[in-house]
Amino acid sequence: MGIGALDIAIVGYGTAGQAAAIYLERQGHRLQVFERSAALGPVGAGILLQPTGLSVLADLGLLGHALACGAPVHRLVGTNAAGRRVMDMRYSDLAPDWFGLGMQRGALFELLKSGFVHFNDVISGAEIVGVDDNGRGLRDVGGGRHGPFDLIIAADGAASALRKALMPQVRDRLYPWGAVWCLCADPARRFDGELRQRYRLARRMCGVLPVGILPDEGVEAHRVSFFWSLRGDALARWPEQDLDAWKTDLRAYWPEIAELIEGKHSPMQFARASYRDVVMRRPYRDRVVFLGDAAHAMSPQLGQGANMALLDAQALATALQREADIDAALATYTRARRAHVPIYQFISRWLTPLFQSDHDLVARGRDALFGPLGRAPILRGEMLKVLAGVKCGLFGRLRPQLRETIGRMVREAS
Ligand SMILES: Cc1cc2nc3c(=O)[nH]c(=O)nc-3n(C[C@H](O)[C@H](O)[C@H](O)COP(=O)(O)OP(=O)(O)OC[C@H]3O[C@@H](n4cnc5c(N)ncnc54)[C@H](O)[C@@H]3O)c2cc1C
């Protein structure tokens, strides 16, 4: 069926906006893309793409390039400070050729940029603050007006200004803990293949994810993304952190990892991140549709947000192609994401305090139970589905055919 060429505004050129721009440009729509940052580029260190996100990159014809830059991750291993294994999950236990892909955000940004022909037309330094013109136009922070548009895509991230303006009633809470992050060189590739985490109760969590290289770099430039969990008050004080004292502490806690950080001399070499929990039951209002974190920000504990953003863009594009009018397409988009998004929000909300909180009893329970639960037949399968991003509803699985599709795509791309 299909709706015909529309005038579409995309607000925010992050992962969701980037993927939506590629899909919708290819469908022949006329796009205007607005980005708040004056310089277009990624924020943050590294990211873990799941089989779900990789399937979207494959759909966009970008999987081969992603595999050339990224670092395959086959296993997630979490140990507590006493050396007890709390978590040990392998993608291959769910499907033999599945894996995650660690990527530098810069590499993912460049990859998605390469798929958007009209990248040079992205309007940077344009902070959109509200809608006008009966919901068909946009207003920027300087009072400038844009539009009218047939459809407005709000992909302006976790703290979405459009969500606050149009849907002030939705659940939007700040998690009490966040993290600091940085990229570190790992030329010897000592951390290949695994996402490793170490916990001391839930008060301390740190981890290392291999994230590969940027598109034009050689293999010797391989990096890892390092993260260190902090409570909100400590996160706010991080710029004043005595880095030498912190490094001494880290050396005692996890010596191997401390070596990675030796080259850092200032807290400002780490990016700070806080997270939100946003729940929107119907991710659109009139002709403004929400994608990515703007619609469903969650804690990064499960490593799903960017993957969700990619799936959102794909689902919206598919709906616009299938339906005869915009209202039907927005309803179809909502249905397509309904069984998948809420279960991840629910699990993130309950799981995050097990890894980032002052609740020592809860953390001790985690250390005692996670290992045995992770080996129990049905539960193990469910935990693996959560990890890979394919859990849908209580016992369902996102698109059962994904297993075969990903296997084929990976074989083709490599
Ligand atoms: C520490 C951390 C680690 C994470 N790790 C992972 C991981 O391993 N795997 C994973 O899948 N996800 C991870 N995530 C989540 C992931 O980063 C997000 O879910 C993903 O970036 C969401 O993409 P988005 O496009 O919706 O939002 P964003 O990437 O935040 O993009 C929003 C864009 O909108 C722009 N913008 C904002 N406001 C306006 C405005 N008013 N007008 C115009 N433009 C505006 C911003 O500048 C930005 O470019 C992590 C998140 C954090 C914080």
The ligand as an SDF file (V2000), in Angstrom:
LIG
                    3D

 53 58  0  0  0  0  0  0  0  0999 V2000
   26.3200    4.9820   30.0040 C   0  0  0  0  0  0  0  0  0  0  0  0
   25.4400    4.3950   28.9520 C   0  0  0  0  0  0  0  0  0  0  0  0
   25.7820    3.1800   28.3630 C   0  0  0  0  0  0  0  0  0  0  0  0
   24.9580    2.6190   27.3950 C   0  0  0  0  0  0  0  0  0  0  0  0
   25.2900    1.4210   26.8300 N   0  0  0  0  0  0  0  0  0  0  0  0
   24.4820    0.8830   25.9080 C   0  0  0  0  0  0  0  0  0  0  0  0
   24.7900   -0.3650   25.2820 C   0  0  0  0  0  0  0  0  0  0  0  0
   25.8080   -0.9950   25.5670 O   0  0  0  0  0  0  0  0  0  0  0  0
   23.9140   -0.8490   24.3350 N   0  0  0  0  0  0  0  0  0  0  0  0
   22.7960   -0.1760   23.9950 C   0  0  0  0  0  0  0  0  0  0  0  0
   22.0470   -0.6530   23.1260 O   0  0  0  0  0  0  0  0  0  0  0  0
   22.4710    0.9960   24.5670 N   0  0  0  0  0  0  0  0  0  0  0  0
   23.2800    1.5360   25.5070 C   0  0  0  0  0  0  0  0  0  0  0  0
   22.9590    2.7360   26.0740 N   0  0  0  0  0  0  0  0  0  0  0  0
   21.7160    3.3990   25.6820 C   0  0  0  0  0  0  0  0  0  0  0  0
   21.8780    4.1580   24.3880 C   0  0  0  0  0  0  0  0  0  0  0  0
   22.9600    5.0640   24.4720 O   0  0  0  0  0  0  0  0  0  0  0  0
   20.6260    4.9340   24.0930 C   0  0  0  0  0  0  0  0  0  0  0  0
   19.5080    4.1280   24.3140 O   0  0  0  0  0  0  0  0  0  0  0  0
   20.6170    5.4110   22.6420 C   0  0  0  0  0  0  0  0  0  0  0  0
   21.6770    6.3020   22.4450 O   0  0  0  0  0  0  0  0  0  0  0  0
   19.2860    6.0830   22.3310 C   0  0  0  0  0  0  0  0  0  0  0  0
   19.3560    6.6840   21.0800 O   0  0  0  0  0  0  0  0  0  0  0  0
   18.4360    7.9350   20.7770 P   0  0  0  0  0  0  0  0  0  0  0  0
   18.6890    8.3010   19.3730 O   0  0  0  0  0  0  0  0  0  0  0  0
   17.0470    7.6740   21.2130 O   0  0  0  0  0  0  0  0  0  0  0  0
   18.9610    9.0850   21.7600 O   0  0  0  0  0  0  0  0  0  0  0  0
   20.3570    9.8300   21.7330 P   0  0  0  0  0  0  0  0  0  0  0  0
   21.4260    8.9390   21.2430 O   0  0  0  0  0  0  0  0  0  0  0  0
   20.4980   10.4550   23.0750 O   0  0  0  0  0  0  0  0  0  0  0  0
   20.1600   10.9730   20.6350 O   0  0  0  0  0  0  0  0  0  0  0  0
   19.3510   12.0820   20.8420 C   0  0  0  0  0  0  0  0  0  0  0  0
   19.8210   13.2010   19.9230 C   0  0  0  0  0  0  0  0  0  0  0  0
   18.8980   14.2740   19.9970 O   0  0  0  0  0  0  0  0  0  0  0  0
   19.6000   15.4990   20.1580 C   0  0  0  0  0  0  0  0  0  0  0  0
   18.7100   16.4140   20.8550 N   0  0  0  0  0  0  0  0  0  0  0  0
   18.3660   16.3950   22.1590 C   0  0  0  0  0  0  0  0  0  0  0  0
   17.4930   17.3640   22.4290 N   0  0  0  0  0  0  0  0  0  0  0  0
   17.2650   18.0090   21.2680 C   0  0  0  0  0  0  0  0  0  0  0  0
   16.4400   19.1250   20.9210 C   0  0  0  0  0  0  0  0  0  0  0  0
   15.7020   19.7440   21.8350 N   0  0  0  0  0  0  0  0  0  0  0  0
   16.4320   19.5490   19.6370 N   0  0  0  0  0  0  0  0  0  0  0  0
   17.2050   18.9150   18.7110 C   0  0  0  0  0  0  0  0  0  0  0  0
   18.0170   17.8660   18.9860 N   0  0  0  0  0  0  0  0  0  0  0  0
   18.0420   17.4240   20.2650 C   0  0  0  0  0  0  0  0  0  0  0  0
   20.8370   15.1140   20.9540 C   0  0  0  0  0  0  0  0  0  0  0  0
   21.8570   16.0620   20.8210 O   0  0  0  0  0  0  0  0  0  0  0  0
   21.1780   13.7680   20.3370 C   0  0  0  0  0  0  0  0  0  0  0  0
   21.9810   13.8950   19.2020 O   0  0  0  0  0  0  0  0  0  0  0  0
   23.7870    3.2970   27.0340 C   0  0  0  0  0  0  0  0  0  0  0  0
   23.4480    4.5270   27.6210 C   0  0  0  0  0  0  0  0  0  0  0  0
   24.2760    5.0680   28.5710 C   0  0  0  0  0  0  0  0  0  0  0  0
   23.9010    6.3970   29.1990 C   0  0  0  0  0  0  0  0  0  0  0  0
  1  2  1  0
  2  3  1  0
  2 52  2  0
  3  4  2  0
  4  5  1  0
  4 50  1  0
  5  6  2  0
  6  7  1  0
  6 13  1  0
  7  8  2  0
  7  9  1  0
  9 10  1  0
 10 11  2  0
 10 12  1  0
 12 13  2  0
 13 14  1  0
 14 15  1  0
 14 50  1  0
 15 16  1  0
 16 17  1  0
 16 18  1  0
 18 19  1  0
 18 20  1  0
 20 21  1  0
 20 22  1  0
 22 23  1  0
 23 24  1  0
 24 25  2  0
 24 26  1  0
 24 27  1  0
 27 28  1  0
 28 29  2  0
 28 30  1  0
 28 31  1  0
 31 32  1  0
 32 33  1  0
 33 34  1  0
 33 48  1  0
 34 35  1  0
 35 36  1  0
 35 46  1  0
 36 37  1  0
 36 45  1  0
 37 38  2  0
 38 39  1  0
 39 40  1  0
 39 45  2  0
 40 41  1  0
 40 42  2  0
 42 43  1  0
 43 44  2  0
 44 45  1  0
 46 47  1  0
 46 48  1  0
 48 49  1  0
 50 51  2  0
 51 52  1  0
 52 53  1  0
M  END
$$$$
